[in-house]
Amino acid sequence: MACSPDTNPVEQLINPDPVLPTADFSADITALETGASVNFADDSEHATSHEWTFEGGDPAISFTENVQVTYETAGTYSVSLKVTNDDGTDTETKVDFITVTDAPAPPLPSFQEIPPH
């Protein structure tokens, strides 16, 4: 069985086709009140490193695969995940992905007038 002139098995072993990463992520919630947290999950493929950026969040940057972020200020925020491997880099940005509203104020205590004796 002869090799095709376009196929060199040694070259294929030395320089296999690159496997580029594909960035993707999800969140357990995207609408929340101030002071609440969001759990972000990495859904990327072929990634060996992660760099998250959380507009308005704490932490603002993370290098872990999955991360919990707290939002203290009302607003609409974007989230970005950059993933890399030995063959390349990919970035997924979700604009206006997180919506934070002010938490309602706690109810005021009710006072009852005490009748005179």
C-alpha positions as CSV (number, residue, x, y, z in Angstrom):
1,M,0.0,0.0,0.0
2,A,1.6,3.2,-1.1
3,C,1.3,6.7,0.5
4,S,-0.3,9.4,-1.5
5,P,2.3,12.0,-2.7
6,D,0.4,14.7,-0.7
7,T,0.5,12.7,2.6
8,N,3.7,12.3,4.6
9,P,2.9,10.2,7.7
10,V,6.1,11.5,9.4
11,E,5.1,15.1,8.8
12,Q,1.6,14.4,10.2
13,L,3.2,13.0,13.4
14,I,5.6,15.9,13.8
15,N,3.2,18.7,12.9
16,P,-0.4,17.5,13.6
17,D,-3.2,19.8,12.7
18,P,-3.6,22.5,15.4
19,V,-6.5,22.3,17.8
20,L,-7.6,25.8,18.5
21,P,-9.5,26.6,21.7
22,T,-13.1,27.8,21.5
23,A,-14.2,30.2,24.2
24,D,-17.7,29.9,25.7
25,F,-19.3,30.3,29.1
26,S,-22.6,30.3,31.0
27,A,-23.9,31.8,34.2
28,D,-26.4,30.4,36.7
29,I,-28.3,33.7,36.8
30,T,-28.1,36.9,34.6
31,A,-30.5,39.1,36.5
32,L,-29.9,39.8,40.2
33,E,-30.1,42.3,42.9
34,T,-27.1,44.3,44.4
35,G,-25.0,42.2,46.7
36,A,-25.8,38.9,45.0
37,S,-23.4,36.6,43.3
38,V,-23.3,34.8,40.0
39,N,-21.5,31.5,39.3
40,F,-19.8,31.5,35.9
41,A,-19.0,28.2,34.3
42,D,-16.4,27.7,31.6
43,D,-18.0,25.8,28.6
44,S,-14.9,26.2,26.4
45,E,-13.3,23.5,24.3
46,H,-9.6,22.7,24.2
47,A,-8.6,25.4,26.6
48,T,-5.6,25.1,29.0
49,S,-5.8,28.6,30.5
50,H,-8.5,31.1,31.2
51,E,-8.7,34.9,31.7
52,W,-12.1,36.3,32.8
53,T,-13.0,40.0,32.9
54,F,-16.1,41.1,34.8
55,E,-17.2,44.6,34.3
56,G,-18.6,45.9,37.6
57,G,-17.9,42.6,39.4
58,D,-15.8,41.5,42.3
59,P,-13.4,40.1,41.4
60,A,-12.9,42.1,38.3
61,I,-10.5,39.6,36.8
62,S,-10.0,35.8,37.4
63,F,-7.7,33.1,36.0
64,T,-9.7,30.1,37.3
65,E,-11.8,27.8,35.1
66,N,-15.0,28.6,37.0
67,V,-15.6,31.6,39.3
68,Q,-18.2,33.2,41.5
69,V,-18.6,37.0,41.1
70,T,-20.4,39.5,43.3
71,Y,-22.1,42.6,42.0
72,E,-22.6,45.5,44.5
73,T,-23.8,48.3,42.1
74,A,-26.9,48.3,40.0
75,G,-26.2,48.4,36.2
76,T,-25.8,46.3,33.1
77,Y,-22.4,44.6,32.7
78,S,-20.5,42.7,30.1
79,V,-18.4,39.6,30.7
80,S,-15.4,38.3,28.7
81,L,-13.5,35.1,28.7
82,K,-10.2,34.6,26.9
83,V,-9.0,31.0,26.6
84,T,-5.7,29.8,25.2
85,N,-3.8,26.6,24.5
86,D,-0.5,25.8,22.7
87,D,-2.2,26.4,19.3
88,G,-3.9,29.7,19.9
89,T,-6.4,32.0,21.7
90,D,-10.1,32.7,21.5
91,T,-12.3,35.3,23.3
92,E,-16.0,35.3,24.0
93,T,-17.6,38.6,25.1
94,K,-21.2,38.8,26.1
95,V,-22.2,42.4,26.1
96,D,-24.8,43.6,28.7
97,F,-24.9,40.0,29.9
98,I,-25.5,40.7,33.6
99,T,-28.3,43.0,34.9
100,V,-28.1,44.1,38.5
101,T,-31.0,46.0,40.1
102,D,-31.0,47.7,43.5
103,A,-32.2,45.4,46.3
104,P,-35.5,46.6,47.8
105,A,-35.1,48.5,51.0
106,P,-36.0,46.6,54.1
107,P,-39.5,47.3,55.5
108,L,-39.8,49.9,58.1
109,P,-40.9,48.6,61.5
110,S,-44.6,49.3,62.2
111,F,-45.5,51.2,65.3
112,Q,-48.8,50.9,67.0
113,E,-50.1,53.7,69.1
114,I,-50.6,52.6,72.7
115,P,-53.9,53.9,74.1
116,P,-53.6,55.9,77.3
117,H,-54.6,54.2,80.5
